[in-house]
């Protein structure tokens, strides 16, 4: 099974330019033969909107806007699953917080009051007479069908200025197609990697997250609650995919200087933090769990992004780095999960792994 992360530096509000850049990178890097392509959080709108008024022109209707249409076109062209983050306005009357429409009864939600606490954030005070707005992630199949739709559960400070929390909590759903009937198997003319048992093992239960979801709720919950990681374990997921716009604690001037010299290097403090927030998966003895951290790079105003998109396998006290991109790289990371890891780390007791300052998107 091959997973790809498209890491680039979108600019706030430049939707068509950002789409053109993403298309250029995919073509330049000759991406083909992958099973899943993951883009960053709010990939085409940009992320750093500081007010409801600023983001309003860039909101997209649920599962039908510019980002979804791009995902459908790209998924059918590349014959793979495509996941892309976007700012959503829910114009439906039902206002369902998350769906997995193409696969009935495929979602698995195991939320507790601690995982989905009452919404007391600033976003809860947004005008409820207007359509709800969410920071969302849409997943499209190789045939162009909507496989899943997830709304961010834990909001970062920037989200709280315009978005509502997902009241249903984290989502785990099946992203694999239904089995091909034996009577039709012989007539299949276009082989797909999705027919392999290995791919379907991973895709049978996929937990979807958006950046801040891996942090403690509003940075107020106990750090060892590990809400997202424990949800992955509780739902028996073998694959967790996190679309990100993860910040690095640098000024724009520092980021430019550091990236000029170390653009292709991994932001080690960021990776260490991610692994720390996923510690229950590292300590899990029930088999390796693949985690995809699909981040962005670049600068938006004072916001500097960490890049460092990484695919890793966690379990048994080990962290296997299957592949990564540097902090300033604008390219596609392609990882074959059947290959040997690039690096392997053995993680010690919890007290030896500090999480540093609070980080997020």
Secondary structure, 3 states (H helix, E strand, C coil): CEEEEEECCCCCCCHHHHHHHHHHHHHHCCCCCCCEEEECCCCCCCCCCCCHHHHHCCCEECCCCHHHHHHHHHHHHHCCEEEEEEEEECCCCCCCCCECCCCCCCCECCCCCCCCCCCCCHHHHCCCCCCCEEEEEEEECCCCCEEEEEECCCCCHHHHCCCCCCCCCCEEECCCCCCCCHHHHCCCCCCCHHHCHHHHHHHCCEEEEEHHHHCCHHHCCCHHHCHHHHHHHHCCCCEEEEECCCECCCCHHHHHHHHHHHCCCCCHHHHHHHHHHCHHHHHCCCCCEEEEEECCCCEECCEEECCCCEEEEEECCEEEEEEECCCCCCEEEEEECCCCCCEEEECCCHHHCCCCCCCCC
